[in-house]
Amino acid sequence: MILDYEYFKKTLNEKLFEDSYSDLIKKIAEYPERYIGLFRPTKPKTKLIQNITQSHEIRFGDALEFIFERYFEASGFKLHDKRFYSYDNKDLSIDQLFSKGDTLYMIEQKVRDDHDSTKKAGQFDNFETKYYALTRRYSGVNIIPIMWFIDDSLTKNKRYYIGRMESMASDYGCSPKLYYGESMFNRYGGISDFDSDIWDETIEYLEKWKQTLPDMPEINFDSNAETVFEEIKDLSPVIYRKLLQNEDVIQQIFPIIFPDNKVLNMLCDYFMSKREHVYHSLARYVTMCV
């Protein structure tokens, strides 16, 4: 065991679900037409669920980035600052940047290889830009640029990436690597300094963690009223004014996310306890909704 399972589970849950209620509230306030627009082929409840699941997909990639960083750190690698400015003063961020001995590893880590033709080109251009910036920052250091897709069931653009890497290797005199899933940890063809147990443990933990997930994301905020209230109560009054002054949101969205008015009643009391006049106005708006 490299990482403790409870730590693994806690990390994923925090990265995926933390602030998810407040994020959804802000999106509804800023872009209500996404959920209630006439030219939408879905009803508001369906769109809310879609929004949450899409958010979880994006957050899942970020969570895995953090998890694998912990794995590499536990395996004896030295972590380096992943954010830096390039030679032309662009703010760059690398998914993984660490070293062992005289070798610096740069990994662009994605969950799956499913980009269309335009995005795949832009993704590799970005990969090459970061590598070149690193060569300027770490002059004389052996840098291995790696593109790694975690889900090896999709290899949509593999041939394209191999072609670009061959060209990159020739022009820069480097050894870029393309890996899918477990292949990065394979003793033959993978990175020899990586612990092969990392992949097996990750798969075991992910399978175990997925058993704890609900079949559908929870969009009834009142079912977890205390937690939701604590998360959303201090959102900007601007956000609440947009929500509470939009009759369509109140009629079509509120019955879905606040069906029992528990969170709304808690917000009303909280707004009344504030000194600022705007919060008292918000409390009156909430009262009209419940």
C-alpha positions in Angstrom: 0.0 0.0 0.0 1.4 3.3 -1.1 -1.5 5.6 -0.1 -4.2 4.9 2.4 -7.6 4.2 0.9 -9.4 6.5 3.2 -7.1 9.3 2.2 -7.7 8.4 -1.4 -11.4 8.5 -1.0 -11.5 11.7 1.0 -9.3 13.4 -1.5 -11.5 12.5 -4.4 -14.7 13.4 -2.6 -13.4 16.8 -1.6 -12.0 17.6 -5.1 -15.2 16.5 -6.8 -18.0 17.6 -4.5 -16.6 20.5 -2.4 -18.3 23.8 -3.3 -20.5 22.0 -5.9 -23.7 23.6 -4.4 -22.4 27.1 -4.5 -21.0 26.6 -8.0 -24.4 25.5 -9.3 -26.1 28.4 -7.6 -23.7 30.9 -9.3 -24.2 29.2 -12.7 -28.0 29.4 -12.4 -27.7 33.1 -11.4 -25.3 34.0 -14.2 -26.7 31.8 -17.0 -30.4 31.0 -16.3 -31.1 30.5 -20.0 -29.0 27.3 -19.9 -31.6 25.7 -17.6 -34.9 27.4 -18.5 -34.4 28.7 -22.0 -37.2 27.9 -24.5 -34.7 26.7 -27.1 -33.4 23.9 -24.9 -34.5 20.3 -25.7 -34.4 19.4 -22.0 -36.4 20.3 -18.9 -34.7 22.2 -16.1 -34.2 19.2 -13.8 -32.5 17.2 -16.6 -30.2 20.2 -17.4 -29.3 20.6 -13.7 -28.3 17.0 -13.5 -26.3 17.3 -16.8 -24.5 20.4 -15.4 -23.5 18.6 -12.2 -22.3 15.5 -14.0 -20.3 17.5 -16.4 -18.7 19.5 -13.6 -17.8 16.2 -11.9 -16.1 15.0 -15.0 -13.9 18.1 -15.2 -13.2 17.9 -11.5 -12.3 14.2 -11.7 -9.4 15.0 -13.9 -8.1 17.6 -11.5 -8.6 15.2 -8.6 -6.5 12.5 -10.4 -3.8 15.0 -11.1 -3.5 15.7 -7.3 -3.7 12.0 -6.5 -0.9 11.0 -8.8 1.2 13.8 -7.6 0.9 12.3 -4.1 1.8 8.9 -5.5 5.0 10.2 -7.2 5.9 12.1 -4.1 5.5 9.0 -2.0 7.7 7.1 -4.5 10.7 9.3 -3.8 10.4 11.9 -6.6 11.1 15.6 -5.9 8.2 17.8 -6.8 8.8 21.1 -8.6 6.6 24.2 -8.9 4.2 23.5 -11.7 3.4 27.1 -12.5 5.9 29.5 -14.0 6.3 32.2 -16.6 7.7 31.3 -20.0 10.4 33.2 -21.9 7.8 35.5 -23.4 6.1 36.1 -20.0 3.2 33.7 -20.5 1.7 32.1 -17.4 2.1 28.3 -17.8 1.0 25.4 -15.8 2.1 21.8 -16.1 0.0 18.9 -14.8 3.0 17.1 -13.2 6.6 18.2 -12.8 9.0 16.3 -10.7 12.5 14.9 -10.8 14.7 12.0 -9.7 18.4 12.2 -10.0 19.4 14.2 -13.0 16.1 13.7 -14.9 13.2 16.1 -14.9 9.8 14.6 -15.8 7.1 16.8 -17.4 3.7 15.2 -17.7 0.6 16.5 -19.5 -2.0 14.3 -17.9 -5.5 13.9 -19.4 -8.3 11.4 -18.5 -9.0 10.3 -22.1 -7.9 10.8 -25.7 -11.2 12.0 -27.2 -10.4 15.4 -28.7 -11.5 16.5 -32.1 -9.1 17.6 -34.8 -8.9 21.2 -33.7 -8.4 20.5 -30.0 -5.8 17.8 -30.5 -3.6 20.1 -32.5 -3.9 22.9 -29.9 -3.2 20.4 -27.1 0.0 19.3 -28.7 1.1 22.8 -29.5 0.6 23.6 -25.8 2.6 20.5 -24.8 5.5 21.6 -27.0 5.3 25.2 -25.8 5.6 24.0 -22.2 8.5 21.7 -23.0 10.5 24.5 -24.7 9.8 26.9 -21.8 11.2 24.2 -19.4 14.4 23.9 -21.5 14.9 27.6 -21.0 14.2 27.4 -17.3 16.3 24.3 -16.7 19.1 24.7 -19.1 21.3 21.6 -19.4 18.9 19.3 -17.6 17.6 16.1 -19.1 13.9 16.7 -19.5 11.5 14.0 -20.5 8.2 15.4 -21.9 5.3 12.9 -21.4 1.8 13.0 -22.6 -0.3 10.5 -20.6 -4.0 9.6 -21.1 -5.2 7.7 -18.1 -8.1 5.9 -19.7 -6.5 3.5 -22.1 -9.9 2.4 -23.6 -9.8 5.5 -25.9 -6.8 6.1 -28.3 -8.6 8.3 -30.8 -5.6 10.5 -31.8 -2.7 8.1 -31.0 -1.3 8.1 -34.6 -1.4 11.9 -34.7 0.4 12.3 -31.4 3.0 9.8 -32.4 3.7 11.7 -35.6 4.0 15.0 -33.8 6.3 13.4 -31.2 8.6 12.0 -33.8 8.9 15.4 -35.3 9.5 17.0 -31.9 12.2 14.5 -31.1 14.0 15.2 -34.3 13.9 19.0 -33.9 14.6 19.3 -30.2 16.8 16.3 -29.8 14.6 15.0 -26.9 12.8 11.8 -26.1 9.0 12.6 -25.8 6.8 9.8 -24.5 3.2 8.9 -25.2 1.4 6.6 -22.7 -2.0 5.2 -22.2 -3.2 3.9 -18.9 -0.9 1.3 -17.3 1.8 1.6 -20.0 3.6 4.5 -18.2 4.3 2.2 -15.3 5.3 -0.8 -17.3 8.8 -2.1 -16.6 9.3 -2.6 -20.4 8.7 0.6 -22.3 7.5 2.7 -19.4 9.3 5.0 -17.0 11.7 2.7 -15.0 11.7 5.0 -11.9 8.0 4.7 -11.5 6.6 2.2 -9.0 4.5 -0.3 -10.9 2.2 -0.8 -7.9 0.9 2.7 -8.3 -1.4 1.7 -11.2 -2.7 -1.5 -9.5 -3.5 0.4 -6.3 -5.2 3.2 -8.2 -7.4 0.8 -10.1 -8.3 -1.1 -6.9 -9.1 2.1 -5.0 -11.2 3.6 -7.9 -13.3 0.5 -8.1 -13.9 0.6 -4.3 -14.6 4.3 -4.3 -17.1 4.1 -7.2 -19.2 1.7 -5.1 -19.8 4.5 -2.6 -21.2 6.9 -5.3 -24.9 7.5 -5.6 -26.6 6.4 -8.9 -27.7 10.0 -9.6 -26.3 13.4 -8.3 -28.3 15.0 -5.6 -30.0 18.2 -6.8 -32.4 18.5 -3.8 -30.6 21.0 -1.7 -33.0 20.6 1.2 -32.0 16.9 1.6 -28.7 18.2 3.0 -29.9 21.6 4.2 -27.3 22.4 6.9 -24.4 21.7 4.6 -25.8 23.5 1.7 -26.7 26.6 3.8 -23.2 26.8 5.2 -21.7 26.6 1.7 -24.0 29.1 0.0 -24.9 31.6 2.7 -22.0 34.0 2.0 -22.3 34.2 -1.7 -22.3 37.7 -3.1 -25.6 39.7 -2.7 -25.3 40.3 -6.5 -25.7 36.5 -7.1 -28.8 36.4 -4.8 -30.4 39.4 -6.4 -30.1 37.8 -9.8 -31.7 34.7 -8.5 -34.5 36.2 -6.5 -35.5 38.8 -9.1 -35.8 36.2 -11.9 -39.4 35.0 -11.8 -38.6 32.1 -14.2 -35.9 30.8 -11.9 -38.2 31.0 -8.9 -41.0 29.2 -10.6 -39.0 26.6 -12.5 -35.7 26.0 -10.6 -36.5 26.7 -7.0 -39.1 23.9 -6.7 -36.4 21.4 -7.8 -33.5 22.5 -5.6 -35.5 23.9 -2.7 -38.6 21.7 -2.6 -39.2 22.0 1.1 -38.0 25.6 1.6 -35.6 24.5 4.3 -32.5 26.2 2.9 -34.5 29.2 1.8 -35.9 29.7 5.4 -32.4 29.4 6.8 -31.2 32.0 4.3 -34.0 34.3 5.2 -33.1 34.2 8.9 -29.4 34.7 8.1 -30.1 37.7 5.8 -32.2 39.3 8.5 -29.4 38.9 11.0 -27.1 41.0 8.8 -26.7 44.7 9.2 -26.5 45.8 5.6 -29.7 47.0 4.0 -29.2 44.8 0.9 -29.5 41.7 3.0 -32.8 42.8 4.5 -34.1 43.3 0.9 -32.9 39.8 0.0 -34.8 38.5 3.1 -38.0 40.1 1.8 -37.4 38.5 -1.6 -36.9 35.1 -0.1 -40.1 35.5 2.0 -42.0 36.0 -1.2 -40.7 32.7 -2.5 -41.5 30.4 0.4 
